[in-house]
Amino acid sequence: MSSASATRTIKFVSKAGTYTATILCPDGDLYQEWVGSESEVSKIYPNFANTTPLLNFVCTSSRSAEGLVTPDAVLYYFNGQKIEFSGDTSIGTFAGLFKKISPSANQLYYGLKIVKNIVEASGFAPATIKMVGTVSYGTQVDQIQATYTIPIQKSTGTSYRVTIKAGDNNNFVIRDKSGSCVLKSVASQSGEEITKDLTYQWEKMGKSGWAILENKTAQTITVAAADIDTYGEYRVTVYLAGVEIGKDIQGVMDSSDPFDIDPHPVPEDETIDEDASGNGQVVYTPVVVKRGTGTKALDTQFYFVIKDAAGVILNTDSTTEKSSCTVKREHCVQAGGDVSITMTAKD
C-alpha cells in the first residue's frame, strides 16, 4: 500500500481529525491576459463573460468515511475583500462579477462562478480568491480555508498556454473504487485553442519524482481509482510540430481510498514569510490514518518531494525515506513563490 497527498491548507480540529480544503477548477488553471493600455483595454482573453469558469471548494476529512465533507457555509473573498451577495449574485464593489454556487443534485460542492472579466477589478495584477468554509463535528465548529490565484498580465501576443482541464464531470475527484476521472490537455495562443500538429507526453509523480507514462500520448488520459492512493499528480508536456510549448500539472483526489495522510504541519497555517524576521520553514511529520476513524493505520516512513509550479523538484533527498521533512524559505526563493510538497508512504 502506498498513499500520497498534496497538502494545501490544513486545519486541525480537536477530536475531529484533519480537514483539508482545496479549490479546483474544471477548466484547469485560470488566467487572463489583456491587450492595449490600462486606460484603454481593447481585448481580454479568455473572456470570462463567455467561459464563466467555476471554482469548486473541495473539503475532505480524515474523520469522514466517505472522505468528502460539505461545509455548513462558505464565505468568499477577492484580493482580501469579502464578496457581498444579494441572493446568488455579487453586489457592492464586485457587483455582477460573481455568482455563488450551493451544493445540489448536480453540483457536489460550494463554489464561485466568475461571470465577468476581472482584470480591472484586480487592478491589472494577479487576483487571489479565498474561500472560508465553516465545518462542524458534533458540537465543535471551526473554519477551513483555501486560496486560488489567477495570473493577470499584459499580453505579449506570442505566448503559449498549456492547461489540464477536467475531461468529464468529476472535477478531478474519484469518489468510489470503481470510479475514474479524465484529464484533458488544452494548448492555446492569444486565447485561441491550438488543435493541429500537437503531441503530448504524460507523467505521474512517483516516489522518486516524475515518471513518464508509457503509451500515454493522447490529448486525454483516464485516471482510475487503482492508479492512485488518496492523491496523485500528473504532468503533461505539449509539443507543437515537435517543439515544446508548455507544461501543466494537475492533482487528482481519491476520496474513496480507505487511508488518508495527516500531514501534521508546524506551523499549522503552512506559511513561510519572505522577510527574514518572519517564519522561515514548515515542518511536516505525517501519519497514515484510516479514513473514517482518524486512527493511525500503520508505521511507515515517507518519500517527500518539494517542487515549484512547473513540477521542478527542489530537494536533493527526494528518494530518501524519512519520517519528517522541512520546507524552507530557500525553497520558495528558488521557486520564485509558492511551492508544493508531495508525501508518499513507503509501505
LINTAMO-V678957 format. One record per helix or strand of 3 or more residues. SS is the DSSP state (@ for helix, = for strand). FROM is the first residue (numbers start at 1). LEN is the number of residues. If there is no record, write none. Layout:
ss->SS from->FROM len->LEN
ss->SS from->FROM len->LEN
This chain:
ss->= from->4 len->3
ss->= from->9 len->5
ss->= from->17 len->9
ss->= from->31 len->7
ss->= from->40 len->6
ss->@ from->48 len->4
ss->= from->54 len->8
ss->= from->73 len->6
ss->= from->84 len->3
ss->= from->89 len->3
ss->@ from->92 len->3
ss->= from->98 len->4
ss->= from->110 len->5
ss->= from->127 len->11
ss->= from->140 len->15
ss->= from->160 len->7
ss->= from->180 len->10
ss->= from->192 len->3
ss->= from->198 len->9
ss->= from->209 len->4
ss->= from->220 len->5
ss->@ from->225 len->3
ss->= from->231 len->10
ss->= from->243 len->12
ss->= from->259 len->4
ss->= from->281 len->4
ss->= from->287 len->4
ss->= from->302 len->6
ss->= from->325 len->4
ss->@ from->329 len->7
ss->= from->340 len->6
